[in-house]
């Protein structure tokens, strides 16, 4: 099973899914993976269950399209504490 299919199948059976993009590294793969997941879920599932968190200064056209095209919640974090709080709030909301 390839990585994209694995992510799609995992997301389908999960209550909550969070994608995290740190400022360092290549974010093209993250955008492609999220896009493949978004193409396989209903709009309601995407709005309610999926969250994308990018560290400040993360830039990608695919990441920018996540909110516009699929209505996934997209937010930024400054540090580990901000990331932790955002993930915790999302899990509480969907659980």
DOMINU-326524 format. One record per atom (N, C-alpha, C): residue number from 1; residue in one letter; chain; x, y, z. Coordinates in Angstrom, 2 decimals, always signed. Layout:
REM DOMINU-326524
+-----+----+----+---------+---------+---------+
:   i : aa : ch :       x :       y :       z :
+-----+----+----+---------+---------+---------+
: NUM :  A :  A :       X :       Y :       Z :
...
+-----+----+----+---------+---------+---------+
REM end
This chain:
REM DOMINU-326524
+-----+----+----+---------+---------+---------+
:   i : aa : ch :       x :       y :       z :
+-----+----+----+---------+---------+---------+
:   1 :  X :  A :   +0.86 :   -1.18 :   +0.00 :
:   1 :  X :  A :   +0.00 :   +0.00 :   +0.00 :
:   1 :  X :  A :   +0.90 :   +1.24 :   +0.00 :
:   2 :  X :  A :   +0.64 :   +2.16 :   -0.91 :
:   2 :  X :  A :   +1.45 :   +3.37 :   -0.98 :
:   2 :  X :  A :   +1.06 :   +4.34 :   +0.15 :
:   3 :  X :  A :   +1.89 :   +5.34 :   +0.37 :
:   3 :  X :  A :   +1.69 :   +6.27 :   +1.50 :
:   3 :  X :  A :   +0.38 :   +7.05 :   +1.38 :
:   4 :  X :  A :   +0.02 :   +7.49 :   +0.19 :
:   4 :  X :  A :   -1.22 :   +8.26 :   +0.03 :
:   4 :  X :  A :   -2.44 :   +7.40 :   +0.34 :
:   5 :  X :  A :   -2.46 :   +6.17 :   -0.17 :
:   5 :  X :  A :   -3.58 :   +5.26 :   +0.12 :
:   5 :  X :  A :   -3.66 :   +4.97 :   +1.60 :
:   6 :  X :  A :   -2.52 :   +4.79 :   +2.24 :
:   6 :  X :  A :   -2.49 :   +4.55 :   +3.68 :
:   6 :  X :  A :   -3.10 :   +5.73 :   +4.43 :
:   7 :  X :  A :   -2.75 :   +6.94 :   +4.05 :
:   7 :  X :  A :   -3.30 :   +8.13 :   +4.71 :
:   7 :  X :  A :   -4.80 :   +8.24 :   +4.48 :
:   8 :  X :  A :   -5.26 :   +7.95 :   +3.27 :
:   8 :  X :  A :   -6.70 :   +8.00 :   +2.97 :
:   8 :  X :  A :   -7.45 :   +7.00 :   +3.84 :
:   9 :  X :  A :   -6.97 :   +5.76 :   +3.88 :
:   9 :  X :  A :   -7.65 :   +4.72 :   +4.65 :
:   9 :  X :  A :   -7.63 :   +5.02 :   +6.15 :
:  10 :  X :  A :   -6.51 :   +5.52 :   +6.65 :
:  10 :  X :  A :   -6.41 :   +5.87 :   +8.06 :
:  10 :  X :  A :   -7.40 :   +6.98 :   +8.40 :
:  11 :  X :  A :   -7.49 :   +7.99 :   +7.55 :
:  11 :  X :  A :   -8.39 :   +9.11 :   +7.80 :
:  11 :  X :  A :   -9.84 :   +8.68 :   +7.77 :
:  12 :  X :  A :  -10.19 :   +7.77 :   +6.88 :
:  12 :  X :  A :  -11.57 :   +7.29 :   +6.77 :
:  12 :  X :  A :  -12.06 :   +6.64 :   +8.07 :
:  13 :  X :  A :  -11.17 :   +5.97 :   +8.79 :
:  13 :  X :  A :  -11.58 :   +5.26 :  +10.00 :
:  13 :  X :  A :  -11.27 :   +6.03 :  +11.28 :
:  14 :  X :  A :  -10.73 :   +7.22 :  +11.15 :
:  14 :  X :  A :  -10.36 :   +8.03 :  +12.32 :
:  14 :  X :  A :  -11.48 :   +8.99 :  +12.69 :
:  15 :  X :  A :  -11.54 :   +9.31 :  +13.96 :
:  15 :  X :  A :  -12.48 :  +10.32 :  +14.44 :
:  15 :  X :  A :  -11.94 :  +11.71 :  +14.14 :
:  16 :  X :  A :  -10.63 :  +11.88 :  +14.25 :
:  16 :  X :  A :   -9.99 :  +13.17 :  +13.99 :
:  16 :  X :  A :   -8.66 :  +12.93 :  +13.28 :
:  17 :  X :  A :   -8.34 :  +13.81 :  +12.34 :
:  17 :  X :  A :   -7.07 :  +13.74 :  +11.64 :
:  17 :  X :  A :   -6.43 :  +15.12 :  +11.66 :
:  18 :  X :  A :   -5.16 :  +15.17 :  +12.02 :
:  18 :  X :  A :   -4.43 :  +16.44 :  +12.05 :
:  18 :  X :  A :   -3.17 :  +16.28 :  +11.20 :
:  19 :  X :  A :   -3.01 :  +17.16 :  +10.23 :
:  19 :  X :  A :   -1.79 :  +17.23 :   +9.44 :
:  19 :  X :  A :   -0.96 :  +18.38 :   +9.98 :
:  20 :  X :  A :   +0.35 :  +18.13 :  +10.17 :
:  20 :  X :  A :   +1.24 :  +19.15 :  +10.73 :
:  20 :  X :  A :   +2.40 :  +19.36 :   +9.77 :
:  21 :  X :  A :   +2.64 :  +20.63 :   +9.43 :
:  21 :  X :  A :   +3.76 :  +20.97 :   +8.55 :
:  21 :  X :  A :   +4.71 :  +21.91 :   +9.29 :
:  22 :  X :  A :   +5.89 :  +21.41 :   +9.66 :
:  22 :  X :  A :   +6.88 :  +22.28 :  +10.29 :
:  22 :  X :  A :   +7.50 :  +23.21 :   +9.26 :
:  23 :  X :  A :   +8.10 :  +24.29 :   +9.72 :
:  23 :  X :  A :   +8.70 :  +25.28 :   +8.82 :
:  23 :  X :  A :   +9.90 :  +24.71 :   +8.08 :
:  24 :  X :  A :  +10.62 :  +23.79 :   +8.69 :
:  24 :  X :  A :  +11.78 :  +23.23 :   +8.01 :
:  24 :  X :  A :  +11.37 :  +22.01 :   +7.19 :
:  25 :  X :  A :  +12.03 :  +21.80 :   +6.08 :
:  25 :  X :  A :  +11.75 :  +20.64 :   +5.26 :
:  25 :  X :  A :  +10.91 :  +20.97 :   +4.05 :
:  26 :  X :  A :  +10.69 :  +19.95 :   +3.24 :
:  26 :  X :  A :   +9.92 :  +20.08 :   +2.00 :
:  26 :  X :  A :   +8.45 :  +19.83 :   +2.28 :
:  27 :  X :  A :   +7.61 :  +20.80 :   +1.97 :
:  27 :  X :  A :   +6.18 :  +20.67 :   +2.25 :
:  27 :  X :  A :   +5.37 :  +20.25 :   +1.04 :
:  28 :  X :  A :   +6.02 :  +20.02 :   -0.11 :
:  28 :  X :  A :   +5.30 :  +19.57 :   -1.29 :
:  28 :  X :  A :   +4.60 :  +18.24 :   -1.03 :
:  29 :  X :  A :   +5.31 :  +17.32 :   -0.42 :
:  29 :  X :  A :   +4.73 :  +16.00 :   -0.13 :
:  29 :  X :  A :   +3.54 :  +16.10 :   +0.81 :
:  30 :  X :  A :   +3.61 :  +17.00 :   +1.77 :
:  30 :  X :  A :   +2.50 :  +17.21 :   +2.71 :
:  30 :  X :  A :   +1.27 :  +17.69 :   +1.96 :
:  31 :  X :  A :   +1.45 :  +18.66 :   +1.09 :
:  31 :  X :  A :   +0.32 :  +19.18 :   +0.32 :
:  31 :  X :  A :   -0.30 :  +18.13 :   -0.58 :
:  32 :  X :  A :   +0.52 :  +17.33 :   -1.22 :
:  32 :  X :  A :   +0.02 :  +16.27 :   -2.10 :
:  32 :  X :  A :   -0.73 :  +15.23 :   -1.29 :
:  33 :  X :  A :   -0.19 :  +14.84 :   -0.15 :
:  33 :  X :  A :   -0.85 :  +13.85 :   +0.71 :
:  33 :  X :  A :   -2.20 :  +14.35 :   +1.20 :
:  34 :  X :  A :   -2.24 :  +15.59 :   +1.66 :
:  34 :  X :  A :   -3.50 :  +16.16 :   +2.13 :
:  34 :  X :  A :   -4.50 :  +16.24 :   +0.99 :
:  35 :  X :  A :   -4.05 :  +16.64 :   -0.18 :
:  35 :  X :  A :   -4.94 :  +16.71 :   -1.33 :
:  35 :  X :  A :   -5.54 :  +15.36 :   -1.67 :
:  36 :  X :  A :   -4.74 :  +14.31 :   -1.60 :
:  36 :  X :  A :   -5.28 :  +12.97 :   -1.91 :
:  36 :  X :  A :   -6.29 :  +12.54 :   -0.86 :
:  37 :  X :  A :   -6.05 :  +12.87 :   +0.39 :
:  37 :  X :  A :   -7.03 :  +12.55 :   +1.45 :
:  37 :  X :  A :   -8.31 :  +13.34 :   +1.22 :
:  38 :  X :  A :   -8.18 :  +14.62 :   +0.95 :
:  38 :  X :  A :   -9.35 :  +15.48 :   +0.77 :
:  38 :  X :  A :  -10.22 :  +15.04 :   -0.40 :
:  39 :  X :  A :   -9.62 :  +14.52 :   -1.45 :
:  39 :  X :  A :  -10.38 :  +14.06 :   -2.61 :
:  39 :  X :  A :  -11.22 :  +12.83 :   -2.31 :
:  40 :  X :  A :  -10.92 :  +12.12 :   -1.23 :
:  40 :  X :  A :  -11.62 :  +10.87 :   -0.92 :
:  40 :  X :  A :  -12.59 :  +10.97 :   +0.26 :
:  41 :  X :  A :  -12.80 :  +12.16 :   +0.80 :
:  41 :  X :  A :  -13.71 :  +12.33 :   +1.93 :
:  41 :  X :  A :  -14.84 :  +13.27 :   +1.56 :
:  42 :  X :  A :  -15.95 :  +13.13 :   +2.26 :
:  42 :  X :  A :  -17.07 :  +14.04 :   +2.02 :
:  42 :  X :  A :  -16.74 :  +15.42 :   +2.58 :
:  43 :  X :  A :  -17.44 :  +16.43 :   +2.10 :
:  43 :  X :  A :  -17.23 :  +17.80 :   +2.58 :
:  43 :  X :  A :  -17.49 :  +17.91 :   +4.07 :
:  44 :  X :  A :  -18.51 :  +17.23 :   +4.56 :
:  44 :  X :  A :  -18.83 :  +17.30 :   +5.99 :
:  44 :  X :  A :  -17.71 :  +16.69 :   +6.83 :
:  45 :  X :  A :  -17.18 :  +15.55 :   +6.41 :
:  45 :  X :  A :  -16.07 :  +14.93 :   +7.14 :
:  45 :  X :  A :  -14.86 :  +15.86 :   +7.17 :
:  46 :  X :  A :  -14.58 :  +16.49 :   +6.05 :
:  46 :  X :  A :  -13.43 :  +17.39 :   +5.98 :
:  46 :  X :  A :  -13.60 :  +18.58 :   +6.91 :
:  47 :  X :  A :  -14.77 :  +19.18 :   +6.90 :
:  47 :  X :  A :  -15.01 :  +20.36 :   +7.74 :
:  47 :  X :  A :  -14.96 :  +20.01 :   +9.22 :
:  48 :  X :  A :  -15.45 :  +18.84 :   +9.58 :
:  48 :  X :  A :  -15.59 :  +18.48 :  +10.99 :
:  48 :  X :  A :  -14.40 :  +17.74 :  +11.57 :
:  49 :  X :  A :  -13.72 :  +16.92 :  +10.78 :
:  49 :  X :  A :  -12.75 :  +15.99 :  +11.35 :
:  49 :  X :  A :  -11.29 :  +16.29 :  +11.03 :
:  50 :  X :  A :  -11.02 :  +17.03 :   +9.96 :
:  50 :  X :  A :   -9.64 :  +17.22 :   +9.51 :
:  50 :  X :  A :   -9.16 :  +18.63 :   +9.85 :
:  51 :  X :  A :   -7.94 :  +18.72 :  +10.37 :
:  51 :  X :  A :   -7.30 :  +19.99 :  +10.71 :
:  51 :  X :  A :   -5.90 :  +20.00 :  +10.11 :
:  52 :  X :  A :   -5.53 :  +21.13 :   +9.54 :
:  52 :  X :  A :   -4.17 :  +21.31 :   +9.05 :
:  52 :  X :  A :   -3.51 :  +22.41 :   +9.88 :
:  53 :  X :  A :   -2.36 :  +22.10 :  +10.45 :
:  53 :  X :  A :   -1.59 :  +23.08 :  +11.22 :
:  53 :  X :  A :   -0.22 :  +23.26 :  +10.57 :
:  54 :  X :  A :   +0.09 :  +24.48 :  +10.23 :
:  54 :  X :  A :   +1.39 :  +24.79 :   +9.66 :
:  54 :  X :  A :   +2.13 :  +25.75 :  +10.57 :
:  55 :  X :  A :   +3.40 :  +25.47 :  +10.76 :
:  55 :  X :  A :   +4.22 :  +26.40 :  +11.53 :
:  55 :  X :  A :   +4.31 :  +27.71 :  +10.77 :
:  56 :  X :  A :   +4.43 :  +28.81 :  +11.49 :
:  56 :  X :  A :   +4.53 :  +30.11 :  +10.82 :
:  56 :  X :  A :   +5.63 :  +30.05 :   +9.77 :
:  57 :  X :  A :   +5.40 :  +30.76 :   +8.68 :
:  57 :  X :  A :   +6.33 :  +30.86 :   +7.55 :
:  57 :  X :  A :   +6.33 :  +29.64 :   +6.63 :
:  58 :  X :  A :   +5.41 :  +28.70 :   +6.82 :
:  58 :  X :  A :   +5.28 :  +27.59 :   +5.89 :
:  58 :  X :  A :   +4.47 :  +28.09 :   +4.70 :
:  59 :  X :  A :   +5.02 :  +27.95 :   +3.51 :
:  59 :  X :  A :   +4.34 :  +28.44 :   +2.31 :
:  59 :  X :  A :   +4.27 :  +27.34 :   +1.26 :
:  60 :  X :  A :   +3.08 :  +27.13 :   +0.72 :
:  60 :  X :  A :   +2.88 :  +26.14 :   -0.33 :
:  60 :  X :  A :   +1.55 :  +26.45 :   -1.00 :
:  61 :  X :  A :   +1.53 :  +26.42 :   -2.31 :
:  61 :  X :  A :   +0.28 :  +26.67 :   -3.04 :
:  61 :  X :  A :   -0.75 :  +25.60 :   -2.73 :
:  62 :  X :  A :   -0.30 :  +24.35 :   -2.59 :
:  62 :  X :  A :   -1.24 :  +23.27 :   -2.27 :
:  62 :  X :  A :   -1.83 :  +23.47 :   -0.89 :
:  63 :  X :  A :   -1.01 :  +23.86 :   +0.07 :
:  63 :  X :  A :   -1.51 :  +24.10 :   +1.42 :
:  63 :  X :  A :   -2.49 :  +25.27 :   +1.41 :
:  64 :  X :  A :   -2.19 :  +26.30 :   +0.64 :
:  64 :  X :  A :   -3.11 :  +27.44 :   +0.53 :
:  64 :  X :  A :   -4.46 :  +27.01 :   -0.02 :
:  65 :  X :  A :   -4.48 :  +26.03 :   -0.90 :
:  65 :  X :  A :   -5.73 :  +25.58 :   -1.53 :
:  65 :  X :  A :   -6.58 :  +24.71 :   -0.62 :
:  66 :  X :  A :   -6.01 :  +24.18 :   +0.45 :
:  66 :  X :  A :   -6.73 :  +23.25 :   +1.31 :
:  66 :  X :  A :   -8.02 :  +23.86 :   +1.85 :
:  67 :  X :  A :   -7.93 :  +25.05 :   +2.37 :
:  67 :  X :  A :   -9.11 :  +25.71 :   +2.93 :
:  67 :  X :  A :  -10.09 :  +26.13 :   +1.85 :
:  68 :  X :  A :   -9.58 :  +26.70 :   +0.77 :
:  68 :  X :  A :  -10.45 :  +27.20 :   -0.30 :
:  68 :  X :  A :  -11.17 :  +26.08 :   -1.04 :
:  69 :  X :  A :  -10.45 :  +25.05 :   -1.39 :
:  69 :  X :  A :  -11.04 :  +23.99 :   -2.22 :
:  69 :  X :  A :  -11.84 :  +22.98 :   -1.41 :
:  70 :  X :  A :  -11.30 :  +22.57 :   -0.25 :
:  70 :  X :  A :  -11.93 :  +21.48 :   +0.50 :
:  70 :  X :  A :  -12.53 :  +21.92 :   +1.83 :
:  71 :  X :  A :  -12.41 :  +23.16 :   +2.18 :
:  71 :  X :  A :  -12.99 :  +23.70 :   +3.42 :
:  71 :  X :  A :  -12.44 :  +23.03 :   +4.68 :
:  72 :  X :  A :  -11.18 :  +22.63 :   +4.62 :
:  72 :  X :  A :  -10.49 :  +22.10 :   +5.79 :
:  72 :  X :  A :  -10.04 :  +23.28 :   +6.64 :
:  73 :  X :  A :  -10.13 :  +23.14 :   +7.94 :
:  73 :  X :  A :   -9.65 :  +24.19 :   +8.84 :
:  73 :  X :  A :   -8.13 :  +24.23 :   +8.78 :
:  74 :  X :  A :   -7.59 :  +25.41 :   +8.50 :
:  74 :  X :  A :   -6.15 :  +25.61 :   +8.40 :
:  74 :  X :  A :   -5.76 :  +26.66 :   +9.43 :
:  75 :  X :  A :   -4.72 :  +26.37 :  +10.20 :
:  75 :  X :  A :   -4.27 :  +27.32 :  +11.22 :
:  75 :  X :  A :   -2.75 :  +27.25 :  +11.31 :
:  76 :  X :  A :   -2.18 :  +28.21 :  +12.02 :
:  76 :  X :  A :   -0.73 :  +28.25 :  +12.23 :
:  76 :  X :  A :   -0.41 :  +28.06 :  +13.70 :
:  77 :  X :  A :   +0.82 :  +27.64 :  +13.96 :
:  77 :  X :  A :   +1.30 :  +27.57 :  +15.34 :
:  77 :  X :  A :   +2.69 :  +28.19 :  +15.40 :
:  78 :  X :  A :   +3.01 :  +28.73 :  +16.58 :
:  78 :  X :  A :   +4.31 :  +29.39 :  +16.78 :
:  78 :  X :  A :   +5.35 :  +28.47 :  +17.39 :
:  79 :  X :  A :   +4.90 :  +27.61 :  +18.30 :
:  79 :  X :  A :   +5.82 :  +26.77 :  +19.05 :
:  79 :  X :  A :   +5.11 :  +25.49 :  +19.47 :
:  80 :  X :  A :   +5.82 :  +24.64 :  +20.19 :
:  80 :  X :  A :   +5.25 :  +23.36 :  +20.59 :
:  80 :  X :  A :   +3.98 :  +23.54 :  +21.42 :
:  81 :  X :  A :   +3.98 :  +24.49 :  +22.34 :
:  81 :  X :  A :   +2.80 :  +24.70 :  +23.17 :
:  81 :  X :  A :   +1.59 :  +25.10 :  +22.33 :
:  82 :  X :  A :   +1.80 :  +25.98 :  +21.36 :
:  82 :  X :  A :   +0.71 :  +26.38 :  +20.47 :
:  82 :  X :  A :   +0.19 :  +25.20 :  +19.65 :
:  83 :  X :  A :   +1.10 :  +24.36 :  +19.19 :
:  83 :  X :  A :   +0.72 :  +23.16 :  +18.45 :
:  83 :  X :  A :   -0.09 :  +22.23 :  +19.34 :
:  84 :  X :  A :   +0.41 :  +21.99 :  +20.53 :
:  84 :  X :  A :   -0.27 :  +21.10 :  +21.48 :
:  84 :  X :  A :   -1.68 :  +21.60 :  +21.79 :
:  85 :  X :  A :   -1.82 :  +22.88 :  +22.05 :
:  85 :  X :  A :   -3.13 :  +23.45 :  +22.38 :
:  85 :  X :  A :   -4.10 :  +23.33 :  +21.20 :
:  86 :  X :  A :   -3.62 :  +23.56 :  +20.00 :
:  86 :  X :  A :   -4.48 :  +23.47 :  +18.81 :
:  86 :  X :  A :   -4.95 :  +22.04 :  +18.57 :
:  87 :  X :  A :   -4.05 :  +21.08 :  +18.71 :
:  87 :  X :  A :   -4.43 :  +19.68 :  +18.53 :
:  87 :  X :  A :   -5.42 :  +19.25 :  +19.61 :
:  88 :  X :  A :   -5.14 :  +19.63 :  +20.84 :
:  88 :  X :  A :   -6.03 :  +19.28 :  +21.95 :
:  88 :  X :  A :   -7.43 :  +19.87 :  +21.73 :
:  89 :  X :  A :   -7.52 :  +21.10 :  +21.30 :
:  89 :  X :  A :   -8.82 :  +21.74 :  +21.06 :
:  89 :  X :  A :   -9.57 :  +21.03 :  +19.93 :
:  90 :  X :  A :   -8.86 :  +20.64 :  +18.88 :
:  90 :  X :  A :   -9.50 :  +19.95 :  +17.76 :
:  90 :  X :  A :  -10.05 :  +18.59 :  +18.20 :
:  91 :  X :  A :   -9.26 :  +17.84 :  +18.93 :
:  91 :  X :  A :   -9.70 :  +16.52 :  +19.39 :
:  91 :  X :  A :  -10.91 :  +16.65 :  +20.31 :
:  92 :  X :  A :  -10.90 :  +17.62 :  +21.18 :
:  92 :  X :  A :  -12.06 :  +17.85 :  +22.06 :
:  92 :  X :  A :  -13.31 :  +18.18 :  +21.25 :
:  93 :  X :  A :  -13.14 :  +18.96 :  +20.20 :
:  93 :  X :  A :  -14.27 :  +19.39 :  +19.39 :
:  93 :  X :  A :  -14.92 :  +18.22 :  +18.64 :
:  94 :  X :  A :  -14.13 :  +17.30 :  +18.13 :
:  94 :  X :  A :  -14.69 :  +16.22 :  +17.32 :
:  94 :  X :  A :  -15.00 :  +14.96 :  +18.11 :
:  95 :  X :  A :  -14.45 :  +14.84 :  +19.29 :
:  95 :  X :  A :  -14.66 :  +13.61 :  +20.09 :
:  95 :  X :  A :  -16.02 :  +13.58 :  +20.73 :
+-----+----+----+---------+---------+---------+
REM end
